[in-house]
Amino acid sequence: MVGLSACASAPPPPSVATPPSAPVSEVHRLAVVPSGESKLTVPGVSASDDVGNTVGRVFSDIAKWYPQAYLYQALAVLVQRGVDWIFQDKRSSAADQYARGITPSAVVADAFTRTLVASGRFDQVRTLQGEPVGDDRREADAVVRVLVPTWGIVRVRGGKPEMMAAYADVRAQVSVRPTSVITWEHDEDVTHGERLPAQAFTGDLQLARQALKDVLERAGQRLANELLYARGDQ
């Protein structure tokens, strides 16, 4: 009984404490990973615009004078859905043309990496195609995930002519080994400095695509400079 009591009261073995993650200022080897989904937005006619609302407005006007028009309300709804689908299809086609060949998170990650390498403040900065595994993970002090939740072309001024500019909402998250806890995160909302008439974007696809690439690269540079500032390197 005495032996059993002694075994029961024996203290548990000491737990091994997990070493804390190093602060971002102590990170010297980075793996940069383009991550997440991106939504491209482009200006265009929408179902809420005057043209898109034509069916509903006309039906309402007719119903004021001809109460029996309600019999055709179901048909009007179907026609309106068809109009909405046409405009949605046009917006999707325009977005596909602007985004063709451009992976926004990859463009931002590349500019981010080039800016950090040029600073000379890190021993190693590499852009990877996916999450690091094996030697890639062991060789990195931290993983930087670069995200572009939204990007595209936005109206910046109404009137005649209507002015537009390329923009990108971007984010960088630094996860430091060994805990992989996010120790630094920063968001940037970047708008291209050059404002152009709407016709310049809609009439010149190459110009629009170049503006989008330029703003994505600028966003990557800004994220990199913010990381350098957080490290106390600026």
N, C-alpha and C positions, 0 to 999 in steps of 0.2 A: 504493500500500500504506500509505503514511504517512497519507493522508487517510482511508482506511477504518479504520485503527487509531484515529485521533482520534475518528471518529464512534462507534465501538464503545465507547470509554471515556468518552464524555460522561456526566456525572451526570444522573440522572432529574430532572424538574422537581419543585420542592418541593411537598409535599402541603399542602392547605388544612386546617388543624386545625378540628375541629368545636368551636364554643364550648361550654363546659360549661353544664349546666342551672343556672338560678338556684336558690338555696335557697328553701325554702318561705316564709321570712321576707321575701323580696323579691317575692312574688307579690301583685299588686294587682287583677287582673281574672280572675275565675273563670267557667268554664262547667261547670255541674253536670249530670251525665248519669245517670239511673237505668239500671242495667245488670244483666245476669245473670238467671239463673233462680232462682225462690224455691219452696221446698217448705213447704207448710202442714201442720202436724201437729195433730190434735185427739184428745182422749182418747175412748175407746170400746171396745167389746168386740172383742177380737182372737181369732184362731184359736188362740192360745196360752192363752187364758183357759179357765176350767172348762167353759163352754158349748161353746166351740170344740173342746175335746178329748173331748166326750162320746162320739162314735163310737168313737174309738180306745180309750178307757177301757173302754167296755162290751164291745167285742170281746175285749180282753185278759182281762176277768173271765170271759167265757163260755169262752174257750179253756182256762182253768185246769181247768174241769170237763168240758168236752167237746172232747177232742183233735181230733175230726173238724171242728171249726169252722174249721180252716185252709183248708178247701175254699171258704169264703166270704170269705176275706181280700181277694181282688181286689174283691169287691163293697163291702166295708167301706172300701177305699181310695177308690173312686169316690164313695161317700156322703160321706166326709170332705172330698173336694175340693169337693163341692157345698156343704157347710156353710161351708168356708173362703171360697168365692166369694161366698156371701150376706153374710157379715160384712165382707168386703172392699168389696163394693158399698155397704153401709150406711156404712162409714167414708168412702168417696169422696163419697157424697151429702152427708154432713154437712159435709165439707171444702168442697164446692162452695157450700153455703149460707153458710158463714162468710165465704168469700173473695169472694163475688159483689160486683162493683163496687169492690173494693179491689185496687189495684196496689201492693204493699208498698214496692218500691223508689221508686216515685213519691211516696208519702206521706213516706218518710224524706227523699228529696231536697228536697221542698218545705219541710219543717221545717228541714232543714240550711241551705237558702238563706235562709229568713226570719231565722234566728238570726244568720247572718253579716251580712246587710244591717243588722239592728238594732244590731250591734256598731259600725258605722261605721268599721271598720278596712280596708275594701276600697273601691276605686273603682267596681267593678262585679261583681255576682254574679248570674248568670242560670241558671235551670233550663231545659235543652233536652230535647226529646223523644227525641233520638238523638245519635249521635256528631257533633261539630261539623265542618262542612266550610265551605270558602270564607271569607266574611267572619266567620262565627261563630268559626272556628278562628284566624284572624288577629287577631281582637280579644281573644282570651283569652291570658293569660300561662300559664295552666295549666288542665287538664281534671281535674275531680273525678268519679270514677266511684263511684256509691253502689250497694252490693249488699246483698241480704237473702237469704243462703243458706237460712235456716230461720226460721219464725215460726209462731205458733199459740197453743195453750192447753196448759198443762202442769200436772201434779199437783205441788203443793208441800207437801202434808201428807196422810198417810193417816189412817185412823181414821174416826170418826163424828162430825160429817159430814166427808166427804173434801173438802179445800180445793184450789182451782185458781186459776191466774192466767194472764193473757196474757203472752207473751214474744216477743222478737225477737233474733236474732243478726244483726248488721249489720256492714258494713265500708265504709270509704272509702279510696280510692287517689287520690293526687294525682300527675299526670304533668305536669311542667313543660317548656315549650318551651325550646329547639328540639329537644331530643333525645327528648322524650316518655318519658324514663326515670321510673319511679316514684320520687319523692323523699320521699314520706311515705305511710304506710299505718297504719290503726288499726282494730282490731276492738272491738266492744262487745257484751256479752251482757246484755240489758236485760229485767228481769222487772217486770211491773206491781206497784206497791206494794199494791194492793187485792187481798186474797185472798177468794174467794167460794166457797160450797158448790158442789159439782158440779152440783146441780140448778138453780142460778141460771144457769149457762151453757147447760145442755142444755134448760132450759125457757123461756129468754128469748133468742131469737136476736139481737134488737136490742141487748141488754146485752152479749152476747158480741162483736158486731161493733164496738160502741163501745169496748170494752176493747182490742180489737186495734188500732184506729185510734190510741187514746191511747198505747199502748206504742210504736207505730211513730213517732209524732211525738216522743215522749220520746227515742227512740233517735237520731233525726235531730238533736235539740238537743244531745245528748251528743257526737256526732261533731263537730259544729260547735265546741263548746267545747274539745274536744281539739285541733282544728286551731288555734284561737286561742291555746291554751297553747303549742303547738309553735312558733308564731310569736313567742312572748314577749309576747303582747298581754294576758295576765292575770297 
